[in-house]
Amino acid sequence: MTGRRRGKVELATARSIQEIGELPRGLGGLAEAALTLAKTLDEGAGLATAAVARELRATLVKLAEGTGDDGGDDPFREFAAELAMPAQVGDAEKW
């Protein structure tokens, strides 16, 4: 069985991941997803090319940031916490 040749985007993505260095725990799957997206671009994503390229860019940015949990304000986290809290009597008046 012969090995598959990597395309230009996949090679560049692999290099970028290598340049990032050791990934924080839990981001290995994200690195694999980036490589899959890159492979998709190399093979021709058709009408989805722009969307796949945007997702690859966003994935690489997230990998470069690492976990990025600086403890700062995170509106999504706050919203998710509100959803998890039981509703209080009178909360409907807010809406």
N, C-alpha and C positions, 0 to 999 in steps of 0.2 A: 504494500500500500504506500503510495507516495504522499508526501505531506502537501497540504494546501498552501499555496502562496498567498501571503497577506497582501492586501491592497494598500495604496498610499495612505488613505485615511486611517485604516486600522493600524498601520505602522506608526503614523504620527500620534495616534491616540495612545498606543502602548508606550511610546517615548514620553509623552506628557505624564502619564500615570507613573512611570519610572522616575521622572524628574520631581514629582510631588514627594516621593519618598515613602516611608512607612506610613500606611494609612491607619487612622484610628480604628479601633475595634468596631466591627459592625459595618464598615464601608467596603468590604471586599466584594460583596454582591453588586454594589453600585459601580465598582470598577469593571466587573464582568459585563454589566449592562452597557457601560460606555463602549466596551469592545464590540459588543453585539450591534449596537447602533452604528458604529464605525464600519463594521463589516457590511451592514445593510446599505450604507451609502456607497461603499465600494462596488457592491453587486448591482446597484441601481435601484433606488427606492421609488422610481416612477413619480407619480403625482405627489407622493408623500415626502419627496426629497427635502423641501424646506422645513417641514415639521420635524423630520428625523434630525436634520442638522441643528435645529433649535434645541431639541431635546438633548442631543449630544453636548452642545455648548453648555446647557444648564447643568448637565450631569458632571462635566469636567469642572465647572465652577464650584459645585458642591463638594467634589473631591478635594479641590485645592483649598477650600475653606475648612475642611475637616469636619469635626462635629459642630464647631462654631457655636457652642452653647456658652455664651458669655453672661448669661443670667439677666440680660437686658430685657426691655419690653418686647414682647412678642404678641402682636394682636391676635394671631391665630390661636396661640396657646391659651390666651385669656378667653377667647370665644369658646374654645373647646371645654375649658374649665366651667364656664357658665352653663354650657349644655349638660354637663355632668352633674351640676347641682340641682337638687329638687326645687321645683317652683315654690315660691312663697305666696301666701294669700295676698292678693292685691297686686301681684306682678303683672297681671293682665292689663292694668290701668296704664302701664308704661307704654303699651303698644297702642 
